[in-house]
């Protein structure tokens, strides 16, 4: 589709990307209605609107290379500076349980969705395998499983478009649940209470403005934070590249190991956790890291909304959109149903489901945007664990369905 701004017109696209994130943050910190929606979702909605009005393309080097290639990896170590893994591990017991329950829900949803729609979509078992891997782990699992079952390029593209629109709607539903009086009545929510109490201390300010008040940040802090993030990503890519080269992929199990240990995101998380745990005092000295990391996550939310072309969905993938929706529904039924039975906090349930469907980066981004900063570390931990089991479970379900 021809757009007002072409994919290779980098500066106008960068201008829109940066201004959209600024506008979302401004609205979030100025108006209570925007604070309730969250700046992250406002950013995503701006991208969806601009794409579907034909202003910006659904894919461009600025989005695919700069944001996915640099912003997303750099955000993770910056957001994990406060995450001491020893302390976090004591807090992830129930979080991990509900994450695994959600993974079981995704698995069940893939089976049911394939049974309902298999006669209507050619190659659906392959899509079921891809989406199971993706909705338990993340993009790395999606790619690995698609390659394992030789899914056609056209089907991969259609599934990607359906997935992005489905994710946009799903994130808005989760945020609606976080502010819903019904869910807050039936589930415990200590982190929501903590944020609301902190926000109520400053009359006239939104919760976002209260949380993101000015901090003591120097030029040295910015330089140290960015240097640290770049070094972590560089080291992680070297480790991932080395292990990817020495671990064979001659069978399904070894391929899964190759995919996991060859993922830069796994090692970015690992290296960041080691630093935050072993050098906690140094990590606390790096002011500004949270602000920079969160801004990079906002760029990521914009890019999530870019491929969500409603026209492409209507033309190419309405049934795939329905299929993705079935997986999400089953995941949420399992998470919120068993979460209630196990008396798990509402925030843990929401973020565990997000870590399943969206992966660790989106779950961490949602935790940050809602002020649940103590849950950022657990989000990354369980989300990264999803990378471990996502490819394996995707291959299992693809084998069961005959992909």
Helices and strands as residue ranges (DSSP letters): H 10-30, H 32-37, H 39-52, H 61-61, I 62-71, H 72-79, H 85-91, H 93-117, H 124-136, H 139-148, H 153-178, H 181-186, H 190-200, H 207-211, H 219-246, H 252-261, H 264-278, H 280-284, H 289-306, H 310-316, H 318-341, H 346-357, H 360-369, G 373-375, H 376-401
